Amino acid sequence: MARTGLVAAMVLSAGSAVMVRLNYFEWMFRPIQAAGFIAAGDAHLSDKEMVMTVQMGPDARAYPIRQMAYHHILNDVVGAVPIVVTY
């Protein structure tokens, strides 16, 4: 009985040590590597659609919350500056 408890504790300790070294958030959240954009006049969003916006100089972007809630992370370049958008 004591031997079984010792083996279980060692397996739990080894599993915990492995999980500490892994970034398991990468398994859950897949970033969008190359986002596609359209002109604001061509976007078909309802008036109640929530968006996150970024503007750097004359360059501006709007990211729909509905899509960001699925991916959580977006890599983009706005005004020649690399950014990460997250929700």
C-alpha positions in Angstrom: 0.0 0.0 0.0 2.8 2.4 0.9 4.6 1.5 -2.3 1.5 2.4 -4.4 1.2 5.8 -2.7 4.9 6.5 -3.3 4.6 5.6 -7.0 1.5 7.8 -7.4 3.3 10.7 -5.7 6.4 10.3 -7.9 4.2 10.2 -11.1 2.3 13.3 -9.9 5.6 15.1 -9.2 7.1 14.2 -12.6 3.9 15.2 -14.4 3.8 18.5 -12.6 7.5 19.2 -13.4 6.8 18.6 -17.1 3.7 20.9 -17.1 5.6 23.7 -15.5 8.1 23.7 -18.4 5.4 23.7 -21.2 3.4 26.7 -22.4 0.0 25.1 -22.6 -1.7 28.4 -23.5 -0.2 27.8 -27.0 -2.3 24.7 -27.3 -5.5 26.7 -26.5 -5.0 29.9 -28.3 -3.9 29.9 -32.0 -2.8 33.4 -33.2 -3.9 34.6 -36.6 -0.6 35.0 -38.4 -1.8 36.9 -41.5 -5.0 38.8 -41.1 -7.0 39.9 -44.1 -8.4 43.4 -44.2 -11.0 45.1 -46.2 -11.9 48.8 -46.6 -14.3 50.2 -44.0 -16.9 50.9 -46.6 -16.9 47.3 -47.7 -17.3 45.9 -44.1 -20.7 44.4 -43.4 -20.9 44.8 -39.6 -24.1 45.6 -37.7 -24.4 48.8 -35.8 -24.1 46.8 -32.5 -20.9 44.9 -33.5 -18.2 45.7 -31.1 -14.7 46.2 -32.4 -11.2 47.0 -31.0 -9.4 49.7 -32.9 -5.8 50.8 -33.3 -4.5 53.9 -35.2 -0.9 54.8 -35.8 -0.6 57.8 -38.0 -2.8 57.5 -41.0 -3.0 53.7 -40.7 -6.0 52.4 -38.7 -7.4 48.9 -38.1 -10.6 47.6 -36.5 -10.8 44.1 -35.1 -14.2 42.5 -34.5 -14.6 41.3 -30.9 -16.6 38.3 -32.2 -13.7 37.0 -34.1 -11.1 37.9 -31.5 -13.0 36.0 -28.9 -12.3 32.8 -30.9 -8.6 33.4 -31.7 -7.6 35.7 -28.8 -4.4 36.7 -30.4 -3.6 38.5 -33.7 -0.2 39.5 -35.0 -0.4 42.6 -37.3 1.6 45.6 -38.6 0.0 49.0 -38.2 1.9 52.1 -39.4 5.0 49.9 -40.0 5.0 48.9 -36.3 4.5 45.2 -35.5 1.7 44.8 -32.8 -0.1 42.0 -31.0 -3.8 42.4 -30.5 -5.3 40.3 -27.8 -8.7 39.8 -26.2 
